Every structure is written in structure tokens, then in C-alpha cells.
Amino acid sequence: MAARIEDYALIGDMQTAALVSRDGAVDWLCLPRFDSPAVFAGLLGTDEHGFWRIGPAEPAPAAEAAAEQHDHAYALFEATDARRIPSGAAAPAPTADRRRYRGDSLILEQEWDTPHGSVRVIDFMPPRHLTEGVGNPTMVRVVEGISGRTRMRSALRMRFSYGRVVPWVHRVDDEHGPRTAAVAGPDSVWLDGESETYGRDLTTYADFTITAGERVAFTLTWQPSHLPPPERTDAEAALTATEEYWREWVAHCTYQGPYHEAVIRSLITLKALTYAPTGGIVAAPTTSLPEDIGGIRNWDYRYTWLRDAAITLSSLLRTGYREEARDWRDWLLRAVAGDPENLQIMYGIAGERELTETTLDWLPGYENSTPVRVGNGAATQLQLDVYGEAVEALHLAQLSGLAPNDHADLLQLRLIAYLEEHWREPDEGIWEIRGPRRHFVHSKVMAWVAVDRTVKLLETTGLDGPLDRWRKLRDDIHHDVCARGYDPDRNTFTQSYGSEELDAALLLIPQVGFLPPDDKRVVGTIEAIQRELLTPDGFVLRYPTSGSTEGVDGLPGDEGAFLACSFWLADDLALIGRVDEARALFEKLLAIRNDLGLLAEEWDPRHKRQVGNFPQAFSHVPLIDSALRLL
């Protein structure tokens, strides 16, 4: 059974990522990219769908003897529960007594205390440019004795294609010793270690004893199956290089405020969600972690949303990371290419446009939350707000002194030309509803942002464009929103034209400059959201959901409090002068991070736990923004 979402840790190499639970199990890893099929999919199923656990073990003597006699070379084994001690009674895997990241890095350290000694497992993925040769994706696990003598077990169950395909597992000998190879179709995964392995129950095991001061390393490397075996990874050298990489990267951070630890961990998480070869930023490294446990609100977030990436770029620029901002701008220009009229809300991490949504029926889902989806049908939706987010990102890049780019300026002009013709249309909005299109107020506000920033571009650079016409367009959109999206009786903006519902995205109205914070309509909207969209513990829902019936989003069921919206409320409270209240909410949000400083998409107020894909860029970005605002 998968762990609670907040009980996972993230490691990664800026091309893919793994989730590691407190019991030392890697329950999620896609190879070789974020959006590739998972080799370990136990997160969305059972142990049958793949995992790799390293931790303390006390097998029965009979099992230990059998293991010593078992032939290492094997191809197929009897199907059984993968996390059961071979030939012995079932035993739960012990959870770590302590865990942490090593300093400001993505190197995870977990420690167990046993009756016979204490042990540490160090997990990381070296950035691929640090390794020689082709830079294969590699996971490194180093077991280190702290005190006494501890019996350890590595249990590795590889399943390709999201747990569906059992690979051919066999032994390969070379001049450095035996290796374990798992091959299926185009993929191969190679296990190298300093302990003898054996096979049973469709699982590769290694049993060993670790003493104080001793270190035993294992590496798992992906390679296209048609190529020769990958080079072995020097685990210790990779650890040193990875630690140095993160130390140097963090040193560029310019934030010096009171929330330094939280900001740094969020920045590291955002960097981990960046696909290094292209600069694309995934919304999260997972798919189908539910927004409602047991429900159907399960989506694939392993793609680049223009909205998420644009706000991520904003946070990176404001904290000193210009290289990442430049890389994202280049990614945007390649993804949109010469077709801004067909701007998608999301793309693949290399700019792919086809993200066909399908379900994986063989996976039971996280805590039986089905369906499990890969791909995302929302890619074809019309969301007018993304034009505003993309243009705002380009505008901020210009203000931050990023080198001018003629293609970026041309793209911006063409985006506004499209908006000029289409801003009056209804759309699916920021929350990607799967019901009828509406005239969402937030979408219109962000269309205004796009035009406003482009007018400023023309005014400050002399770039050729219909300045007077677009000034009028800006005024027309503003008037339309204030006339049709505002309820004067309740003194609040509404979710959509003619609606009585509220929407937490309205909190962005003062933050993007549509109206000043002291405008009575802004204050009224903030207070209305506090009355109608707060959970009992003070966090913010995106909008009302309808339980068992379909609501505005076209989906049954409920969801948790959306963490980004809760940060937005803290920002707004600070903007209207209620700074103490803003700080209290911000610190309450920090308190629900897991012990490693990570946030999922939402918070379930009923069960007091994180829900949704994890970790989520759209939660960590507003954390950084709020910390900057509360300096």
C-alpha cells in the first residue's frame, strides 16, 4: 500500500524524479523523462506494480539460508506479494526514525534505529551533465552504518509500462563483476551493487549486514535496450558532485528574508521540476494523485502549463535565477513557434502538442482513486487567461534586464492580435472546467493584463504596433469586467458573468494591477471569499463544488483547499494593510508542509492531509511570492 502523500520525499536529476517513502521504498519513478512510463508505479497501485525498498530487515534463518543457495541467474519467478520476506512470515517494513535533505540539496538522508545498530540510507539522482558519456538517468542509494551492526535488505521489483510489463531479468558478468539487467521492449534498467543479489517472487533481493562506518552502494541506471550496457556509476564521486552542484546553485539565491529555509526548499523543488534539456517546467512529477481521496479528480501533471511555468519564471527571476528564466522563454518560443493563434494551455516538456488522455485500467489508483490517467485532455481547451500569464512573464523578463529577443516581442504582438478578436468568447477558465464554457472574470482580467503589458511594451520600446487601438482595447476589457463581472449588491466580483458564485482566482485582481488594493470592490471581494470559500481551518477553496452532483466544473465530488489560493489570500491581506493576519495565514500554510518542506496541490480539511499531485509547482511558487511580499 502506498504511503500518505506527505510521507514521500522527492529526488531527481532535472529530467525525471522519484518519490521515496519513509520506509525506504521508491514507489514512483518514470524513465528516462518525467512523462515516460513508470518503472515503479506502486504509488498508483500495489507492490505488484513496482518498487525498490532498502531498509532494515530481520529475515528468518531458514529464509536466509535459502537465499544463500538460490541461483542468482533467473528470468521469471513465482508471483507473490513483493514486500514479503522470502519463505518467511509477512512483516511490515520499518519506517525511518529520522529523515532530512542534506543541507540545501536534493540529497535525501533517512535513518533507522534498530536493536542492533543505526543505519542511514542516502538517496539521490546525479544531474546527468555531471556524469561522463551519454548521461544516463541513474538513481544512487548509499547505505551507511552509523553504529552497531544492522541487517539490511534491498528488494527491487521492476515493472515497465506503469506496472504492466514484467521484464526479462538476468545476470550479466563483465570484468568488474556481476550486474543485474532488466529488459522489456525499448527499455533496460541495470542494477549495480556491492552486495550479492538473488531472485525470488519476481523480485531482486540483496541481504547484507552494515557496520558502523561502512558504506554499501547500489545504482540503478536506465539505458535504451538496443545499446551496449551503460557504464557503471561511481557512487561516491556522484554524491560529491551532486552535493557541489546544489551548493553552487543555491548560492545564486538573492532572497535574504525571514523565511529563508522555506524559500530555498521551494526554489530547489522548482529547479527539480525543470526539464534541463529544454527549459520546460512540469507542474508536478506525478499523475493521478487524487484531489479527492476515492474520487475521479485525478489528472496527469507531468507537462508544462504555460500558466504554471510563467509564474515559476516570475519567482525565479525575483530570487536571482536568470538562466532558468531565459531557458523558459526560449522553450516558449519553440513551443508556440509560428502558430500563436492555436496557443495551447500546456505542452509536453519538449514542446509536444499531442497529449492524448487515456486511462490505465490495470492500476487501482492511489487509495483506490480511479481512473488513473496519462495524458491530459485539457490541452485542447480554450483558456484566455494563459495569454495574460505568458505576456506577463515576457514583460517581467524585460523589466528584469533579460537580453531582448525580437522573436519574443513579435510573439507578444501576435498574441494580442489574437486576443483582440477573441477576448469576448467564453472559455474553460483557469481551473480547466469540463462543463460548459463561461465568461470567467479571471480570464477577462488576464486578457486585460496581456493588453496592458503590451501597451507598455510599445510605449517604452518604440516597437511598431497599433498603440491607440490597443489602449482602447484595454479600456474596453476593463469596462466590460467591471460592468458584467461585479455584483454591486454584494460588493464582490463573481466567478463568471451573471453568476452568483465566487472564485478564488478573483484574489489576483489587485496583484496584477487591474484595480488598486484599496478599491472598495477589491476589499469587498476579499471579504466575500473569506466568508464563502474558507474551510473550517482557514484555508481557501477554489470555488464551490457540488458533492455527488456535477457543478460548474462538470465533475462530481469535492476537493480540498487549493493551496495556491490560500497563499493568494495572504498576499491580498498584506496588500490591504492587514499584515498581521496575512503573516498568520502564511505561517499556518508553512506548518502544513511535510517535514521536508514539500507541498502537494491541495489540503484535505476533513482528514488533515495533503492531496493532489506532489510536489506541486503551483503551491511552491506562491509560497515564494508571499515570502517576498512579507519581507
N, C-alpha and C positions, 0 to 999 in steps of 0.2 A: 504494500500500500504506500502511495506517495505521502510525503510529509506535508505539513501545513505550508502554505506558500511562503510565509515569512521565515520558515525554518531552513530555507535554501540560501546558499551563497552563490555569487557569480564569479566565475573566472572566464578569461577569454583572451584572444590574440588580435582583436580588431578586425577579424574576418569571420569568426564564429564564436560561440560561447557555450559554456557548460554550467549546469546548476548542480551543486553539491549539497547534500543534506547533512544534518547533524550526526547521522550515523555513519558518515563517510561514504555514502553512496552517490555516485554520479547518475542521476535519473534522467538527464536531458543533455544531449549533445548532437548537433547536426554537423555533418562533414560533407564537403570541405567548407561550406559557406553557411551563414545564418539561415538561409532559406532552403538549404539542402535537406533531403530526407534524414530523419534522426537515426543514429546508430543505437542510442539509448533513448527509449521512449517510455520508460517506466513511469515517468511523470504523468502521462496521459493514459496509463493502463495498469498493468501489474508487472511483477518481476519477469514474467514471460516475455515482455516486450523490450527488455534490455536494461542493463545497469552495470555499474562497476563499483563494488564496495571494497574499501580497505579499512580495517579496524581490528580491535582486539577480538580474539576467538579462543575458546577453550573446547576443542573437539574431544569427543570420547576417544579413549585409547584405541578401540577397535577401528574407528574411522581413520585415525592417524596411521595405523599400521596398513590398512587397505590402501591409503593414499600413497604410501611409500612403494607399494608393489605395483601400482597401476601404471600401465604403459602410457607414456606421455603422448605418443603419436596417435591421433584419433581424428575421426571425421564427423561421426554422428553419435549422440548419446541418448539415453533414456530421458523422456520429457518428465519433468517433475518441478516442484517449487524451487526456484533458483536460489533463494536465500536460505535454504535449509542446509544444515551441516551434513555432509555426505555420510550416509549409512547411520546417522545418529538421529536423536530427537530434535524436533524443531526448536529453535532458540531465537529470541528476538535479538536484533543487532543492537549493541550498546551505543547510546548517543554520547557525543563528546561532552566532556565536563567544561571545556572552555574552547572558544574559537575567536579568531580575530584576523584582520588583514595585517600583514607585515608592514607596519608604517603606512605611508601614503602610497600604496601599491595595490595591485590586483592579485597578490600572492596570498593565498588562504592558508592559515595555520589552525589546525584543530588538535586538541589534546585530550587524552583519556587517562584516567587514573584507575588502575586495576589492583587487585590484592597483591599482585606480584611486581608491579612496577608502573611507571608512567611512560607514555609514548606520545609523539607528535607526528601528524601527517601533514606534509606541506604540498599543496596542490596549486598548479599554475599552468598557463599556456604561454610559452615564449612568443612574442611578436615575430612573425615569420621573417621579417627582414633581418632579424638578429642571427638567424641560422644560415649556415653555408648551403650552397647548392640551390635546389628548387624551392626551399622554404615550405616544406610540408606542414600541414596542421598537426601539431603534437601536443598531447597532454602529458605532463610530468607529475609524478606522485613520489615524493621522497618520505620514507618512514624513518624517524629519528628517535632513538631511545633517550629518554630523559633520566630515568632511574630504574633500578632493578632489572628484571627480565620479563618481557611481555610476549606472550604467544599471539601472533598476528595471522590474519588470513586476508588474502586478496581473492575476491570472487568476481569474475568477469564474464558477463553474458552479453555477447554481441548479437544484435538483431538489426539487419539492414531494412531500409524502406519502412521506417516508422514501426518497427517491431514485427513486420510481416514475413521477412525473409530470413531463414536460417542459413548462415554462411557455411562454406566448407572450411573447417578449422583444421589446420595441420601444422606439423613441426617442420621447420627449415633450419638446417645446420650450415653455418659458414665458419670462417676462420676465427671468429670471435665467440663462437658458441651457438647454442640453440636459440631459435626465435619461434614465436607462435604467430601464424598468419591466418587471417580470416578473409575469405574471398567470396564475393557474390556479385555476378554481373560486372559492372564497370568499376566496382569499389574493392579495395582491400585495406585492411587495418592490421598493423603489425605491433605485437606486444614484445617488448624487450624488458628484461628484468634481471636482478641479481639473485633471484631465488628460483629453484626448480618448480616447474608447473606440472599440473596433471589435469586430465579432463574427466568430468563426470556430470551427468544430468544436464547436458547441453551447456555446460559452464566450464570455464578455465579457472582452476584454483592454484594458489600458491600458499603454502603454510610455512612459517618461519618464526624464529624467536629473535627478538631485538633486545639488545642490552644497552645499558647507559653509554652514551657517546657513539654508538654505532649508527650507521645510516645505510638504508637499503632503498634503491631507486627503481621505479618502474616507469616506462614510457610507452605511450600508445600513439602510433603515427598512421595517418591516412595517406594512401597513395593510389592513383589510378591502377586498376588491376593488371593492365597490359604492360606496365612499366616494370623495370627491374626493382628488386626490393629497395626500400628507402635506406638512406644512411642512418646509422644509429645516432641517437642524440646523447651528448654528454650532459647528463642531468645537472651536475654541479656547475658546469660552465654556463648552462642555460639559465640556471637560477640566479647566478651572479649578474648575467647580462640583463635579465628581466627586471631585477631589482634596480639596477642602474638606470634602465630605460625609464621606469616610472619616477624615480627620483629626479631625473633631469626634466621630465615632462611637467611634473607638479611645480617645479621651481619657477616656471613661467607665470604662475597664477599671480594676479595683482590684487586679489581680494585680501584685505587685512582687518576685517571686521570681527565682531564678537562671535559669529557663527562659523568660524574658520573650519572646524572639523566637518560640519555638515556640508558646507560648500565644496570643500575639497573632495569628499566622498562622492558627492553628486557629479562633480566635474569628471572624476575618474570613471564613473558609471557611464556618463555620456560619451566619453572617449572610447570606452569599451563597446558601445553600441554603434560606433562609426566603422563602416566598411573601408578599410585603409586603401585598397586599390583604386577606389573611385571617389571617395569622399561622401558617399551616401550614408544616411543615418537611419538605422532601423528604429521603429517605435518601441520595440521590445524584442528580446531574443526568443520568445516563446509563441506558441499558438494555442488557442482554445482553453487557456486557464479562465474559468468562468467568472463573469461579473455577478452571477447569482448561483451559489452552490446548488447543483442539481438541475439548473435551468439550461436554456438553449442559447444564452447570450455569450457565445464562445467564438472568438474571432482570431484570425491569423494576423499577428502584428509584426511579422518579420520582413517588413517592407518599409520603404521610405515615403512617409506622408510629407507633402510639401509643408503643411501646417506645422507638424512636429519639428521637421528639420529647420524650418525658418526660425522658430522660436528658440531652438537649440543654438543656432548660429548667433542669435542675439545674445544669449547668455555667455557663449564662448568669447565673443568679441568684447563684452563688457568685463570679462575677467582676464583678458590678455592673450587669448588664443586666436591669433590672426591667421595662422596657417590653415587651421581647420575651417575657418570661415571662407578663405579663398578656395579651398578644395570643394566646399559645398556649392559655392557659386559656380564653379566650373562644372560640377555634377548637374546643377540645374540647367545650365546652358546646353549641355549634351542631351539631357533627358527631354527637354521641351523641343530642342532642335528648331526646325523651321516651321513648327506647327502649333503656335500658341493658341490658336482657335480651338484646338482639341486638348487643351490642358487637362491632364488627369490630376486627381487629388493625391494619388500615390503612384509610385513606380517600383519596379524591382531595384535592388541595391546597385545594380549596374545600369539602371535606366530602362529596364524591360517594361513593356506596356501590357503584355498579356499576363494577367494574374488570375486565371480562371479558378473559381471557387469550387472545391469538391469536398466530399466528406470521406473520412476513413472509418468505415463501418466496423472494422475488426478491433478498434480501440474503444474501450468502455468509457473513456473520458476521465478527467480529474474528478475524483469523488463522484463517479457516475454522472458527470455532467456531459451530456451529449447534445448535438453531434460534435465530433472532433473535425475541425475544418482546416484545410490548407488552401492557399489562395484566398482572394478577398474580392467578392462581387461588388463591393463599394467603389472599386477602382473606376468604374464607369459612371459613377454618379456625377451630377452637376452640383458643385458646392462653390458658390460665388465667393465665399469668404477666403478661399485659398489664393485668389488673385491679390487680395489685400495683404495676406501674410507673406506671399512671395515678394511683392513690391516693397513691403516694409523691410524685409530682410535686405534687399538690394539697396534700399535707402540708407539703412543703418551701416551697411558696409561702406558706402560712400562717405558718410559722416565720420566713420572711424578711420578714414585715411587709407582704406584698401585701394590698391592701384586701380585706376579707372579701367573699364573694359567696355569698348564700343559695342560689343555684341550684347552685353548686359543692358546697356541703355536702349538699344534697338528692341530687345525683348520686352522691356518695360513699356515702351511706346505701343508695341503691338498688343500687349495685354490690355492696355487701357482702350485701345481702339475696339477690342472685342467687348469689353465691359460696357462701352458706350452704347452698344447695340443690344446688350442682353441683361443689364442690371435690373430691369423691371420684371424679369421672369422669376417664377417660383423655383425653389431648389430643394435639395435634401438637407442642406444645412451642415453646421459644424459637427453634429452628432450622428451624421450618416444614417438618418432615419430610413426605414424600409417600408414606410407607409407613403401616402400621397405627398407630393411636393407642396410646399407652403412658401409664403413670403416671410422668411425668417428675418427678424430685425437684425440679428447679429450679422447675417450675410450682407444685408444692405449697408450696415455700418462699415464693414470691412471693404465693401466696394467703394465707399466714400474714402476710406484710408488709401486705397490704391490710387484713386484720382488725386487726392490731396498731396500725396508724396510725389506723384509725377508732376503736378503743377510746380511744386517746389524745385524739382529737378530742372525743369525748363527755366524757372526764374533765376536759378543760381549758376547754371552752366551755359546758358545760351543755346542749348540744344534745340534744334528746329522741331516745332510742333504747334498744334492749334491751341495756343495758351488761353486765349479769351474763351474759346468754346469749352475747354475743359474746366476753366474756372466756373463757368455757368453750370456745367455738368455736376461739379462738386456741390454747388449750391442747391441744385435740383434734388440730388440724392438726400442731402441733409434735410431739406424741407419735407420731402416725402416721408422720411423716417419719423420726424417729429410730429407730422400730421397724422400718420396712419399707424405708427407703432407705439404710440404713447396713450395711456389711459388717464385722462385728467381727473376723473372721479377718484381713482385710487392713487394718483400721483406716482405712477410707475410705468416704465416701458414694459411691453409684453413680449412673449416668445415669438409671435408672428402677427401679422396684420389681422385684426379682427378677433384675435384670441384673448381669452382671459387668463391663460396660463402664463407662468413665469419661466425664465430660463437663466441659469447661472452664467451663461455667456454674456448676458447683459452687463455683468460686472466689468467687462472690458471697455465699456463706453468711455469712462474717464481716462483709462490707461492709454488708449490710442489717440486721445485728444479730440474725440468727437464733440464732447461737451466738457467744460471745466468741472473739477470735482465739487465746487461749491454750488453748482447749479441745483436748484431745488428738485428737478426731475431726476438728477443723479442720486441725490441723497434719498429721495423717495424710493427709488428702485432698490438701492442697497437695503433699506429698512424693510421693504416688501419681501425681498429674498430672505432676509433674516427671519421674518415671520412665517413664510410659507415653504421654504426649501431647506431649513435646518433639520438635522436629525436630533434626537434627544441628547446626544453627546456633543452637539455644537458644530458638526461638520455639514458640508453643503451637498445637496443632491443636484444633479444636472437639471432635472425637470421632473414633474410628477410622473410616476409610472402607474400602471393600472392593474397590477397584480396578475390575476389569472386571465384578464382580457387584454386585447390589443389596445394600446394607447397611441399617442402621437407618433411613436417610433415604429409602429406596425408590429410590435413584438409583445408576447405575453410575459408575465413575470415581473419581478422587481430587480433592483440592483442596489449596490452600496453607494455610499457617499463618494463623489468623484473628487479625488484629492487635489487635482489642479484647481478646481473651482473653489475649494476651501482656501488655498493659497491666494487666489484672486480676491476673495473676500478680505483676507488680511491686508492685501495691498490697498484695497479701496478704503478700508477703515483708516489706514495710515494717511491716505490722500485727503480724507475729510477731517483730519485732525484728531481722530480717536486712536492715538498711537498706542496707548497702554492696552486697549482692547485688541488692537492688531497684533501686538507683540505676544499677548497671552494666547491668541489663536495660533500664531505661528509656532510657538513653543509647544503647544498641545499637538500640533502636527508633527513636529520633530519627535515627540515622545512615542508616536505610533510607528516610527521606522523600526525595522528589525534591529537586532543587536549589532549588525554590521553596517547600519546606516542606509539600508535599501528600502525602496517603496514600490509597491505594485500600483496598479491603476486606481483601485478603489479601496474603501474601508467598509466592512460589513458591520453596521452598528448593532445588529442583533447578536452576532456571535463574537464580536470584538476581535476580528481577524482581517488580514489583508486578502483581497480578492482581485481577480483580473490578471492580465499578463504582467510578467515580472522579470526583472525590474523594468519600470516604465519611464521612458524619457519624458513623457508629458506630465509626470509627477515631479521629477528631479529638476526640470527646467524652472518651473515656477518657484520651487524651493530656493533656487539661486537668486531669482529675481526678487523674491520677498526679502531675502537676507540683504541684498543690495539696497533695497528701499528702506530697511530698518536700521541702516548704519547710524 
